[in-house]
């Protein structure tokens, strides 16, 4: 998915049609389309030929993108959940897994990557009895979290509106215990994981730079790939790499970090919230 996205962007920048690209590698336009959507495997010779056609001459860049192709040919764990997760979300997870910097602003809930299993279960199931699809979605969310815990090279910066940590989840079914454990988990992550930065925007700040809602920024420092912003709606999600859009959200993230409590102040806020829940 990551490589397919990059191939499409470079092809379009050169004004090359899928038909002409297909002719270059002795394939059809539909094959190029499937490659760009990440629906077929990548032959390294085809990738190198296409990159040259698209004007990529730097050997370091070609080498990096060929390495991405090799990795892309390995089946991603998230594809196991193809029957349970939305196609647009499966696409996002592929990009998330490749990012080495993840920046999140969340206004409503604790982000999925930082949720406890109990909290995730309440969010995904809506507090009702789960079925097989719901259980697989919960399992997929927990698998996404393994990078947060195990990959110290991945940097994560999360800014939460105070509402996200104050909103009671699971109160009807379990009382405040779900929220207590969730807040304890956030305290643990912010205290014990140097690769995670957590900030809260207090209610006292009032209006701020992200009134339009939650968003995620993805960065790929190891590859010549553009930063991306991910926006999720009720029934779909969108990955955007247009520079002006990404820059606008990057600036919003910077302004939010200034308005928010510092990481140390945030830790104190979380401890106060935890005391309120006891």
C-alpha positions in Angstrom: 0.0 0.0 0.0 2.8 2.4 0.9 4.7 1.7 -2.2 1.6 1.7 -4.4 0.7 5.2 -3.1 4.2 6.4 -3.9 4.2 5.0 -7.4 0.9 6.6 -8.1 2.1 10.0 -6.9 5.3 9.9 -8.9 3.4 8.7 -12.1 0.9 11.5 -11.8 3.6 14.1 -11.2 5.1 13.2 -14.5 1.7 13.2 -16.3 2.1 9.5 -17.3 -1.1 7.5 -17.9 -1.6 4.0 -16.5 -1.7 2.7 -20.0 1.8 4.0 -20.8 3.1 2.8 -17.5 1.7 -0.7 -18.2 3.3 -0.8 -21.6 6.7 -0.1 -19.9 6.5 -3.3 -17.9 4.6 -5.3 -20.5 1.3 -5.2 -18.5 -2.1 -3.6 -18.6 -3.4 -0.3 -17.2 -5.5 -2.4 -14.7 -2.3 -4.1 -13.5 -0.8 -0.6 -12.7 -4.0 0.3 -10.9 -3.9 -2.9 -8.8 -0.2 -2.2 -8.0 -1.0 1.4 -6.9 -3.8 0.1 -4.7 -1.6 -2.5 -3.1 -3.7 -5.4 -4.3 -0.9 -7.4 -6.1 2.7 -8.3 -5.3 5.6 -6.3 -6.6 8.3 -7.6 -9.0 11.5 -5.7 -8.2 12.4 -5.4 -11.9 9.0 -3.8 -12.7 9.4 -1.3 -9.8 12.8 -0.3 -11.0 11.6 0.1 -14.6 8.7 2.2 -13.4 10.8 4.4 -11.2 13.2 5.2 -14.0 10.2 6.0 -16.3 8.9 8.3 -13.6 12.2 10.2 -13.5 13.7 8.7 -10.3 17.4 8.5 -11.0 18.9 8.8 -7.4 20.2 5.3 -6.6 19.7 5.8 -2.9 16.0 6.5 -3.4 15.6 3.6 -5.8 17.3 1.3 -3.3 15.0 2.5 -0.5 11.8 2.0 -2.6 13.0 -1.5 -3.7 13.4 -2.3 0.0 9.8 -1.1 0.6 8.8 -3.4 -2.3 10.4 -6.4 -0.6 8.7 -5.6 2.6 5.4 -5.0 0.8 5.5 -8.5 -0.6 5.4 -10.0 2.9 1.8 -10.5 4.0 0.9 -7.9 6.7 -0.8 -9.3 9.8 -3.7 -6.9 9.3 -4.7 -8.7 6.1 -5.9 -11.6 8.3 -8.8 -9.3 9.4 -9.9 -8.5 5.9 -13.5 -9.8 6.5 -13.9 -7.8 9.7 -12.2 -4.5 9.1 -13.3 -1.9 6.6 -11.2 -1.8 3.4 -10.3 1.9 4.0 -9.2 1.1 7.5 -7.0 -1.9 6.4 -5.3 0.5 4.0 -4.7 3.0 6.9 -3.2 0.3 9.1 -0.6 -0.6 6.4 0.5 3.0 6.4 0.5 3.2 10.2 2.7 0.2 10.5 5.3 1.7 8.2 5.4 5.1 9.9 8.2 5.8 12.4 6.6 9.0 13.7 2.9 9.1 14.6 1.3 12.3 15.9 -2.3 12.2 17.0 -4.8 14.8 18.2 -8.0 13.2 19.7 -10.9 15.2 21.0 -13.4 12.5 22.0 -11.8 9.3 23.1 -8.4 7.8 24.1 -6.8 6.8 20.8 -7.0 3.2 19.8 -3.2 2.7 20.1 -3.4 3.7 23.8 -6.6 1.9 24.9 -6.8 -0.9 27.4 -8.6 -4.0 26.2 -11.6 -3.2 28.4 -11.9 0.4 27.1 -11.5 -0.8 23.5 -14.2 -3.4 24.0 -16.6 -0.8 25.2 -15.8 1.6 22.3 -16.0 -1.1 19.6 -19.0 -3.0 20.9 -21.0 0.0 22.1 -21.5 -1.7 25.4 -23.6 -4.6 23.9 -22.8 -8.3 23.5 -20.1 -8.9 21.0 -20.1 -11.1 17.9 -17.3 -12.7 15.9 -16.7 -9.6 13.8 -16.5 -7.3 16.9 -14.1 -9.7 18.6 -11.8 -9.7 15.6 -11.9 -5.9 15.5 -10.9 -5.8 19.2 -8.1 -8.3 18.5 -6.8 -6.2 15.6 -6.7 -3.1 17.7 -4.7 -4.9 20.4 -2.3 -6.1 17.8 -1.8 -2.6 16.5 -0.7 -1.6 20.0 2.2 -4.0 20.1 4.4 -1.5 18.2 3.7 1.1 20.8 5.0 -1.3 23.5 7.8 -3.0 21.6 9.2 -0.7 18.9 11.3 1.9 20.7 12.3 3.4 17.3 8.7 4.5 16.6 8.0 7.9 18.1 4.5 8.7 19.2 3.2 12.1 20.2 -0.4 12.3 21.4 -2.4 15.4 22.3 -5.8 14.8 24.0 -8.6 17.2 24.7 -9.4 16.9 28.4 -12.9 15.6 27.4 -11.2 12.5 26.0 -9.9 11.5 29.5 -12.9 12.8 31.4 -15.7 11.2 29.3 -16.9 8.1 31.2 -16.7 4.9 29.2 -18.4 1.7 30.4 -20.1 3.3 33.4 -23.4 1.6 32.8 -21.9 -1.9 32.5 -18.9 -1.7 34.8 -18.9 1.5 36.8 -15.8 3.7 36.9 -13.3 0.7 37.0 -12.8 0.7 33.2 -11.9 4.4 33.3 -9.6 3.9 36.3 -7.6 1.2 34.5 -7.5 3.3 31.4 -6.1 6.3 33.2 -3.6 4.1 35.0 -2.5 2.8 31.6 -2.0 6.3 30.3 0.1 7.1 33.4 2.2 4.0 32.8 2.7 4.8 29.1 3.7 8.4 29.7 6.0 7.5 32.7 7.7 4.4 31.4 7.9 4.7 27.6 10.4 7.3 26.4 9.1 7.1 22.8 5.7 8.3 23.8 4.9 12.0 24.5 1.4 12.7 26.0 -0.2 16.1 26.5 -3.7 17.2 27.5 -5.4 20.4 26.5 -7.3 21.5 29.6 -10.9 22.8 29.4 -9.5 26.2 30.6 -7.8 26.7 27.3 -11.1 27.2 25.6 -11.2 27.3 21.7 -8.0 26.0 20.1 -6.3 25.1 16.8 -8.3 21.8 16.2 -11.9 22.7 16.4 -12.5 20.7 13.3 -11.8 17.4 15.1 -9.4 14.6 15.5 -6.5 13.8 13.1 -3.4 11.7 12.7 -0.1 12.6 11.1 2.2 9.9 9.8 5.9 10.4 9.0 8.4 8.1 7.2 11.9 9.3 8.0 13.7 6.2 6.6 12.2 6.6 3.1 11.7 9.3 0.6 8.0 9.4 1.3 5.8 12.4 2.0 4.1 12.9 5.4 0.5 12.0 5.4 -2.6 13.1 7.4 -5.4 10.6 8.2 -8.9 11.9 8.8 -11.6 9.5 9.9 -15.4 10.0 9.5 -18.3 7.8 10.6 -18.3 5.5 7.6 -14.9 6.0 6.0 -11.4 7.4 6.4 -9.1 9.4 4.1 -5.3 9.5 3.8 -4.0 12.8 2.3 -0.5 13.6 1.2 -1.2 17.0 -0.4 1.5 19.3 0.9 -0.7 22.2 1.7 -3.1 20.0 3.7 -0.4 18.2 5.6 1.3 21.5 6.4 -1.9 23.0 7.7 -2.4 20.0 10.1 1.2 20.0 11.1 1.0 23.7 12.1 -2.2 22.9 14.0 -0.4 20.2 15.9 2.4 22.6 16.8 -0.1 25.2 18.1 -1.9 22.5 20.1 1.3 21.4 21.7 1.9 25.0 22.9 -1.7 25.3 24.2 -1.6 22.0 26.0 -0.2 21.2 29.4 3.4 20.0 29.3 4.1 16.3 29.6 4.9 16.6 33.3 1.8 18.8 33.9 -0.2 16.2 32.0 1.0 13.4 34.2 -0.1 15.4 37.2 -3.6 15.9 35.6 -3.9 12.2 35.0 -3.1 11.4 38.6 -5.7 13.9 39.7 -8.3 12.4 37.4 -7.4 9.0 38.8 -8.0 10.2 42.3 -11.4 11.5 41.3 -12.3 8.1 40.0 -11.6 6.4 43.3 
